[in-house]
């Protein structure tokens, strides 16, 4: 049995992924998705990809540090980059105020959605999705446009957009915040999925997650430790098979779902 999954250190990167990157980590572990990739990767696959919420099928051997999948599940894009036509924009713009797809140190991609163009920027642990205004051209001075209906939800996205765009010439890493309990849950869930794929028992999963000492002391048929493992298995499989869609379909997922996750983890002692 391949026991590479048993090293928890291999999943540290998953602590700092954004929701859409985590969605990919779950989807690429889905056996049915892997079969579709093997069957359809060399021919037209847009219809199959759309069933999974993707614009195109992506190689499941590549993790979220290597690829930034284009999702079709996202329900909104709050920030639009538009040409700055304000009368006070008279001074010479700085580099960070000029729109450019080429003078960047991050990974990027442009795709069509809903009659407009979307821009994906990925740098360190951050992934940002923006709408591009129809008149915006390379080298234009740009501004951020926020719809009034989404202004209350756009502040955090705008801060991320501004911080990421300001780092246009900065090759240093963007260090994420300290991971919370929900981040730990996702890292453990991914480890559990790899353990299941390798044929691990629940006891072997518990040893990898919590250590042999904890298992020797507390592994009982109806004990708390076994209940934690059972919960993680159920949660991981649900995220792999269907609930990964919620991670992508709502940009405010973390704000909406974190309290629920916290309550579940408290209940199960995770």
C-alpha positions as CSV (number, residue, x, y, z in Angstrom):
1,X,0.0,0.0,0.0
2,X,1.3,3.5,-0.9
3,X,1.7,5.3,2.4
4,X,2.9,8.6,1.1
5,X,-0.5,10.0,2.2
6,X,0.4,9.4,5.9
7,X,2.9,12.3,6.0
8,X,0.8,15.3,7.2
9,X,3.6,17.7,6.3
10,X,2.8,17.0,2.6
11,X,-0.5,18.8,3.1
12,X,0.7,22.0,4.7
13,X,0.3,23.8,1.4
14,X,-3.5,23.1,1.6
15,X,-3.8,25.2,4.7
16,X,-3.3,28.4,2.7
17,X,-5.4,27.7,-0.4
18,X,-8.4,29.9,-1.3
19,X,-11.8,28.2,-1.8
20,X,-11.6,27.8,-5.5
21,X,-8.1,26.2,-5.3
22,X,-9.4,23.8,-2.6
23,X,-12.3,22.9,-4.8
24,X,-9.8,21.8,-7.4
25,X,-7.9,19.7,-4.8
26,X,-11.2,17.8,-4.0
27,X,-12.2,17.4,-7.7
28,X,-8.9,16.1,-8.9
29,X,-9.3,13.3,-6.3
30,X,-12.7,12.3,-7.7
31,X,-12.3,8.9,-9.4
32,X,-15.1,9.7,-11.9
33,X,-13.4,12.9,-12.9
34,X,-10.1,11.1,-13.3
35,X,-11.8,8.6,-15.6
36,X,-13.4,11.5,-17.7
37,X,-9.9,13.1,-18.0
38,X,-8.3,9.9,-19.2
39,X,-11.2,9.2,-21.7
40,X,-11.7,12.7,-23.1
41,X,-8.5,14.7,-22.7
42,X,-7.4,14.2,-26.4
43,X,-10.7,15.2,-28.0
44,X,-13.4,17.9,-27.6
45,X,-14.2,17.8,-23.9
46,X,-16.0,21.1,-23.2
47,X,-19.3,19.3,-22.6
48,X,-17.8,16.9,-20.1
49,X,-15.8,19.7,-18.4
50,X,-19.0,21.7,-18.0
51,X,-20.6,18.8,-16.1
52,X,-17.8,19.2,-13.5
53,X,-18.1,23.0,-13.5
54,X,-14.9,23.6,-15.5
55,X,-14.3,25.4,-18.8
56,X,-11.9,22.7,-19.9
57,X,-10.7,19.5,-18.3
58,X,-7.5,19.9,-16.3
59,X,-4.9,17.2,-15.6
60,X,-5.7,15.7,-12.1
61,X,-2.0,15.0,-11.5
62,X,-1.4,18.7,-11.1
63,X,-2.2,20.2,-7.7
64,X,-3.4,23.8,-7.0
65,X,0.2,25.1,-6.8
66,X,0.7,24.1,-10.4
67,X,-2.6,25.0,-12.2
68,X,-5.4,27.5,-11.8
69,X,-8.5,25.9,-13.3
70,X,-11.1,28.0,-15.0
71,X,-14.4,27.4,-13.2
72,X,-17.8,28.1,-14.8
73,X,-19.7,27.8,-11.5
74,X,-19.0,31.2,-10.2
75,X,-22.2,33.2,-9.8
76,X,-20.8,36.7,-9.7
77,X,-17.8,38.9,-10.3
78,X,-18.0,42.0,-8.2
79,X,-15.0,43.9,-9.5
80,X,-14.6,45.2,-13.0
81,X,-11.4,46.8,-14.4
82,X,-12.4,49.8,-16.6
83,X,-10.6,52.6,-18.4
84,X,-10.0,55.5,-16.0
85,X,-11.8,58.5,-17.6
86,X,-12.0,60.7,-14.5
87,X,-11.2,64.3,-15.1
88,X,-8.6,64.4,-12.3
89,X,-6.6,61.6,-13.8
90,X,-4.1,64.1,-15.3
91,X,-0.8,63.1,-13.7
92,X,1.4,60.4,-15.2
93,X,0.2,57.0,-13.9
94,X,2.4,54.7,-11.9
95,X,3.1,51.2,-13.1
96,X,0.5,49.8,-10.8
97,X,-2.1,52.1,-12.3
98,X,-1.6,50.9,-15.8
99,X,-3.4,47.8,-17.1
100,X,-1.0,45.2,-18.4
101,X,-1.3,41.4,-18.8
102,X,2.4,40.9,-19.6
103,X,4.4,42.9,-17.0
104,X,3.4,40.7,-14.1
105,X,5.1,38.2,-11.8
106,X,2.0,36.1,-11.1
107,X,0.2,33.5,-13.2
108,X,-2.7,34.8,-15.2
109,X,-5.4,33.7,-17.6
110,X,-8.2,35.3,-19.6
111,X,-11.4,33.5,-20.5
112,X,-14.8,34.3,-22.0
113,X,-17.9,34.2,-19.8
114,X,-21.3,35.6,-20.3
115,X,-20.4,37.8,-23.2
116,X,-17.4,39.4,-21.4
117,X,-13.9,38.7,-20.5
118,X,-12.7,37.5,-17.1
119,X,-9.2,37.7,-15.8
120,X,-7.7,35.3,-13.3
121,X,-4.6,36.3,-11.3
122,X,-2.8,33.8,-9.1
123,X,0.1,34.6,-6.9
124,X,1.4,32.7,-3.9
125,X,-1.8,31.7,-2.0
126,X,-4.1,34.2,-3.6
127,X,-6.4,33.7,-6.6
128,X,-8.4,36.7,-7.9
129,X,-11.0,36.8,-10.5
130,X,-12.0,40.1,-12.2
131,X,-14.2,41.2,-15.0
132,X,-12.5,43.2,-17.8
133,X,-14.3,46.3,-19.2
134,X,-15.0,46.1,-23.0
135,X,-13.0,49.3,-23.7
136,X,-9.9,48.5,-21.6
137,X,-6.7,48.0,-23.5
138,X,-3.1,47.1,-22.7
139,X,-1.4,50.2,-21.3
140,X,-4.5,52.1,-20.3
141,X,-4.8,53.7,-17.0
142,X,-7.5,51.7,-15.2
143,X,-10.0,52.0,-12.3
144,X,-12.0,49.6,-10.2
145,X,-15.7,49.5,-10.8
146,X,-18.1,48.1,-8.2
147,X,-21.8,47.7,-8.7
148,X,-23.9,49.5,-6.0
149,X,-25.8,46.3,-5.2
150,X,-22.6,44.5,-4.3
151,X,-20.7,47.3,-2.6
152,X,-21.2,45.9,0.9
153,X,-19.6,42.6,-0.1
154,X,-16.9,44.0,-2.4
155,X,-14.7,45.6,0.2
156,X,-12.6,42.5,0.9
157,X,-12.4,41.7,-2.8
158,X,-11.3,45.2,-3.6
159,X,-8.6,45.1,-0.9
160,X,-7.3,41.8,-2.4
161,X,-7.4,43.2,-5.9
162,X,-5.6,46.4,-5.0
163,X,-2.9,44.5,-2.9
164,X,-2.4,41.9,-5.7
165,X,-2.2,44.5,-8.5
166,X,0.1,46.8,-6.5
167,X,2.5,43.8,-6.4
168,X,2.9,44.0,-10.2
169,X,6.7,44.2,-9.9
170,X,7.1,42.5,-6.6
171,X,8.5,39.0,-6.8
172,X,8.4,38.3,-3.1
173,X,5.9,35.9,-1.6
174,X,2.5,36.9,-0.3
175,X,2.4,35.4,3.2
176,X,-1.1,34.3,4.2
177,X,-2.8,34.6,7.5
178,X,-2.4,32.0,10.2
179,X,-4.7,29.1,9.2
180,X,-7.9,28.6,11.2
181,X,-9.8,25.5,12.2
182,X,-11.6,25.3,8.9
183,X,-8.3,25.4,7.0
184,X,-7.1,22.5,9.2
185,X,-10.3,20.6,8.4
186,X,-9.7,20.9,4.7
187,X,-6.1,19.8,4.9
188,X,-7.1,16.7,6.9
189,X,-10.0,16.0,4.6
190,X,-7.6,15.9,1.6
191,X,-5.2,13.6,3.5
192,X,-8.2,11.3,4.4
193,X,-9.2,11.1,0.7
194,X,-5.6,10.0,-0.3
195,X,-5.6,7.5,2.6
196,X,-8.9,6.0,1.4
197,X,-7.6,5.8,-2.2
198,X,-4.6,3.9,-0.8
199,X,-6.8,1.5,1.0
200,X,-6.1,2.7,4.6
201,X,-8.4,1.6,7.4
202,X,-10.0,4.1,9.8
203,X,-7.5,3.2,12.4
204,X,-4.6,3.9,10.0
205,X,-6.2,7.2,9.1
206,X,-6.4,8.1,12.8
207,X,-2.7,7.3,13.4
208,X,-1.7,9.5,10.5
209,X,-3.9,12.4,11.6
210,X,-3.6,12.3,15.4
211,X,-0.5,10.1,16.1
212,X,0.0,6.6,17.4
213,X,0.0,7.6,21.0
214,X,-3.5,9.2,20.8
215,X,-4.8,6.1,19.0
216,X,-3.3,3.7,21.5
217,X,-5.0,5.6,24.3
218,X,-8.3,6.5,22.8
219,X,-9.3,4.2,20.0
220,X,-12.6,2.6,21.0
221,X,-15.5,1.3,18.8
222,X,-17.8,4.2,20.0
223,X,-15.1,6.6,21.2
224,X,-14.6,10.2,20.4
225,X,-11.5,9.6,18.3
226,X,-13.2,7.2,16.0
227,X,-16.2,9.5,15.7
228,X,-13.8,12.3,14.5
229,X,-12.4,10.0,11.8
230,X,-15.8,8.9,10.7
231,X,-16.9,12.6,10.4
232,X,-13.8,13.5,8.4
233,X,-14.4,10.6,6.0
234,X,-18.0,11.6,5.5
235,X,-17.1,15.3,5.0
236,X,-14.2,14.6,2.7
237,X,-16.2,12.3,0.4
238,X,-19.1,14.8,0.3
239,X,-16.7,17.6,-0.7
240,X,-15.0,15.4,-3.3
241,X,-18.2,14.3,-4.9
242,X,-20.4,17.3,-4.9
243,X,-19.9,20.0,-2.3
244,X,-16.7,21.3,-3.9
245,X,-19.1,23.3,-6.1
246,X,-20.1,25.5,-3.1
247,X,-16.4,26.4,-2.7
248,X,-16.4,27.9,-6.2
249,X,-20.0,29.0,-6.8
250,X,-20.0,31.6,-4.0
251,X,-17.1,34.1,-3.5
252,X,-18.3,34.7,0.0
253,X,-18.2,31.0,0.9
254,X,-15.7,31.3,3.7
255,X,-17.7,34.0,5.4
256,X,-21.0,32.1,5.1
257,X,-19.8,28.6,5.7
258,X,-17.1,29.1,8.3
259,X,-19.5,29.4,11.3
260,X,-21.2,26.1,10.2
261,X,-17.8,24.4,9.8
262,X,-16.8,25.7,13.2
263,X,-20.0,24.3,14.8
264,X,-19.5,20.9,13.1
265,X,-15.9,20.7,14.2
266,X,-16.7,21.6,17.8
267,X,-19.4,18.9,17.8
268,X,-17.1,16.3,16.5
269,X,-14.0,17.5,18.3
270,X,-12.0,18.0,15.1
